[in-house]
């Protein structure tokens, strides 16, 4: 046999792209949530540094 077993079949490429998009959107949601939760706390830390 002369085919690469790691190659993605054409019918699977669409599904793989959707999976990567879902993972990317999940990561973006987690980052956005962390920024929303911690944003004001971090701003308070930087504004309370003496001398600036």
KOLLO-692602 format. One line per 8 residues: number of its first residue (from 1); their letters; for each residue x negated, y negated, z of N, C-alpha, C, O. Coordinates in Angstrom, 3 decimals, decimal comma. Each point is the difference from the previous one (the first is absolute). Example, Ala and Ser with C-alpha at 12.3 -4.5 7.8 and 13.67 -1.06 7.14 Angstrom:
% residues 2
1) as) -13,190:5,690:7,800:0,890:-1,190:0,000:-0,900:-1,200:0,000:-1,036:0,019:0,665; 1,386:-1,069:-1,385:-0,820:-1,190:0,060:0,770:-1,090:0,730:-0,509:-1,108:0,169
END
This chain:
% residues 52
1) xxxxxxxx) -0,848:1,180:0,000:0,848:-1,180:0,000:-0,889:-1,237:0,000:-1,036:-0,053:0,662; 1,474:-0,921:-1,417:-0,828:-1,184:-0,177:0,770:-1,261:0,388:-0,042:-0,992:-0,727; 0,738:1,013:1,851:0,724:-1,188:0,444:-0,410:-0,335:1,426:-0,417:0,861:0,774; 0,546:-2,104:-0,468:-0,386:-0,492:1,329:1,184:0,163:0,952:1,076:-0,543:-0,252; -1,266:1,276:1,329:1,102:0,242:0,929:0,338:-1,230:0,832:1,054:-0,033:0,636; -1,928:-0,990:-0,624:0,275:-1,217:0,767:0,723:-1,055:-0,820:0,403:-1,029:0,541; -0,233:1,263:-1,821:0,680:-0,974:-0,852:1,487:-0,052:0,347:0,609:1,016:0,338; -0,044:-2,204:-0,427:1,419:-0,186:0,288:0,783:0,209:-1,295:-0,318:-0,591:-1,031
9) xxxxxxxx) 1,322:1,421:1,098:0,839:0,251:-1,170:0,789:-1,266:-0,331:0,341:-0,763:0,903; -0,049:0,532:-2,177:0,722:-1,223:-0,388:1,318:-0,197:0,736:0,351:-1,134:0,325; 0,380:2,197:-0,056:1,287:-0,149:0,690:-0,185:-0,352:1,467:0,943:-0,476:0,632; -2,122:0,693:-0,072:-0,254:-0,310:1,404:-0,558:-1,407:0,205:-0,041:-0,481:1,132; -0,380:-0,173:-2,181:-0,604:-1,326:0,146:0,991:-1,018:0,534:-0,365:-0,840:0,823; 1,603:0,897:-1,270:1,014:-0,930:0,485:0,272:0,194:1,477:0,134:-0,971:0,745; -0,053:2,209:-0,323:0,251:0,299:1,406:-1,178:-0,464:0,856:0,196:-0,534:1,092; -1,413:0,737:-1,586:-1,183:-0,429:0,745:-0,019:-1,516:0,142:-0,327:-0,518:1,068
17) xxxxxxxx) 0,673:-0,193:-2,127:0,029:-1,458:0,064:1,031:-0,482:1,015:-0,246:-0,962:0,727; 1,384:1,618:-0,675:1,042:-0,370:0,961:-0,485:0,267:1,422:0,242:-0,805:0,899; -0,923:1,925:-0,691:-0,522:0,305:1,331:-1,017:-1,041:0,448:0,035:-0,451:1,145; -0,937:0,067:-2,037:-0,980:-1,033:0,341:0,681:-1,334:0,285:-0,427:-0,733:0,892; 1,472:0,411:-1,633:0,732:-1,248:0,242:0,685:0,028:1,364:0,028:-1,012:0,700; 0,518:2,150:-0,323:0,638:0,123:1,317:-1,020:-0,131:1,125:0,273:-0,646:1,012; -1,437:1,250:-1,182:-1,050:-0,114:1,011:-0,462:-1,446:0,118:-0,178:-0,507:1,107; -0,019:-0,159:-2,245:-0,440:-1,392:0,020:1,041:-0,897:0,662:-0,357:-0,909:0,749
25) xxxxxxxx) 1,637:1,154:-1,016:1,041:-0,827:0,614:0,100:0,272:1,501:0,302:-0,912:0,771; -0,549:2,141:-0,351:0,001:0,321:1,425:-1,149:-0,719:0,705:0,186:-0,560:1,080; -1,368:0,576:-1,687:-1,147:-0,703:0,586:0,273:-1,494:0,069:-0,309:-0,640:1,006; 0,883:0,077:-2,061:0,317:-1,425:-0,007:1,016:-0,338:1,090:-0,104:-1,048:0,636; 1,071:1,915:-0,418:0,988:-0,225:1,051:-0,617:0,040:1,383:0,357:-0,799:0,865; -1,283:1,727:-0,649:-0,666:0,081:1,300:-0,857:-1,228:0,237:0,006:-0,555:1,098; -0,743:0,122:-2,109:-0,827:-1,209:0,137:0,882:-1,213:0,248:-0,315:-0,825:0,858; 1,402:0,703:-1,586:0,922:-1,116:0,199:0,609:-0,002:1,389:0,135:-1,052:0,625
33) xxxxxxxx) 0,231:2,227:-0,144:0,554:0,099:1,351:-1,023:-0,373:1,061:0,335:-0,670:0,978; -1,574:1,096:-1,162:-1,055:-0,337:0,957:-0,260:-1,498:0,012:-0,212:-0,589:1,060; 0,228:-0,026:-2,229:-0,199:-1,452:-0,072:1,156:-0,721:0,682:-0,214:-0,974:0,723; 1,425:1,442:-0,946:1,158:-0,638:0,616:-0,030:0,127:1,519:0,357:-0,938:0,713; -0,784:2,097:-0,221:-0,026:0,213:1,446:-1,171:-0,715:0,685:0,148:-0,526:1,103; -1,291:0,512:-1,755:-1,204:-0,519:0,640:-0,390:-1,405:-0,453:-0,911:-0,601:0,569; 1,577:0,082:-1,567:-0,379:-1,282:-0,579:-0,074:-1,135:0,994:-1,017:-0,689:0,069; 2,053:0,479:0,692:0,028:-1,107:0,946:-1,009:0,200:1,122:-0,569:-0,975:0,491
41) xxxxxxxx) 0,340:2,191:-0,085:-0,985:0,276:1,044:-1,404:-0,369:-0,476:-0,777:-0,597:0,745; 0,458:0,952:-1,985:-1,318:-0,314:-0,555:-0,160:-1,508:-0,160:-1,071:-0,537:0,283; 2,102:-0,147:-0,727:-0,055:-1,454:-0,125:-0,238:-0,628:1,362:-0,772:-0,952:0,120; 1,425:1,472:0,903:-0,203:-0,509:1,366:-1,419:0,217:0,476:-0,547:-0,852:0,701; -0,054:1,951:-1,055:-1,383:0,242:0,391:-0,958:-1,012:-0,635:-0,911:-0,503:0,659; 1,124:0,214:-1,928:-0,884:-0,934:-0,689:0,218:-1,452:0,444:-0,943:-0,791:0,004; 2,154:0,444:0,361:0,243:-1,384:0,431:-0,439:-0,231:1,447:-0,156:-1,143:0,431; -0,041:2,228:0,313:-0,412:-0,171:1,398:-1,516:0,067:0,178:-0,483:-0,075:1,130
49) xxxx) -0,271:0,214:-2,205:-1,464:0,031:0,114:-0,481:-1,411:0,303:0,294:-0,926:-0,757; -1,023:0,746:1,846:-0,454:-1,345:0,376:-1,088:-0,504:-0,962:-0,807:0,770:-0,522; 0,818:-2,050:0,317:-1,007:-0,640:-0,842:0,377:-0,129:-1,458:-0,779:-0,538:-0,786; 1,944:1,013:0,402:0,385:-0,111:-1,409:1,255:-0,790:-0,150:0,476:-0,197:-1,118
END
